[in-house]
Amino acid sequence: KTNKEIALEYGVSKDAINNQSYILMQRGLLTTRQKRWTDEETQRLIKMKGEGKTNKEIALEYGVSKDAINNQSYILMQRGLLTTRQKRWTEEETQQVQKMKGEGKTNKEIASELKVSADVISTKLKQCGFLTTRRKIWTEEETQQVQKMKGEGK
C-alpha cells in the first residue's frame, strides 16, 4: 500500500505515515528500495526547478511521488547543486493569506491566486498559528501493521 492508502486506513495524514516510516527505518525495522538518480536525471531536475516548475509538476514528469522530488531537492541543496529562491512575506501578503483562509478558501485556492504552491500556504498558515498538527500516538500493533504493509511493498 502507498503511504496515502495507509494514512486513509488509519485516519491520519500521509505525513504521519511518512514520519512513522522514518522512525521504523531508523530502528532498522523497515527498509526502502530507492533507485539512484542518474547524472542526467539530476541535471534535468535542476533545470526544471530553475524554470520554476513545482515539485508536483516535476514528480508527474518523472513518474515519482512529490516526496521523492522533495527528498532529492534537499540532497541537491545540501550538496550545493540547487539553491532555493526564498522571498520574504510582506505584512500585507501575510494578512491577505490569513483573510482568505478566514473566508473559508482552501490552501489550494489561496495558492492559485497568489501563484505559489499549496505547501507554501500551509507552511505560512502554520507559522501564523492558523493550523495545528495533531500528533498520533502509535500503538505497538499499529506500528507492526505499518511495518508489515510497507514490507509487502504496498
Secondary structure, DSSP 8 states (H G I E B T S, - for coil): --HHHHHHHHTS-HHHHHHHHHHHHHTTS---------HHHHHHHHHHHHTT--HHHHHHHHTS-HHHHHHHHHHHHHTTS---------HHHHHHHHHHHHTT--HHHHHHHHTS-HHHHHHHHHHTT----------HHHHHHHHHHHHTT-
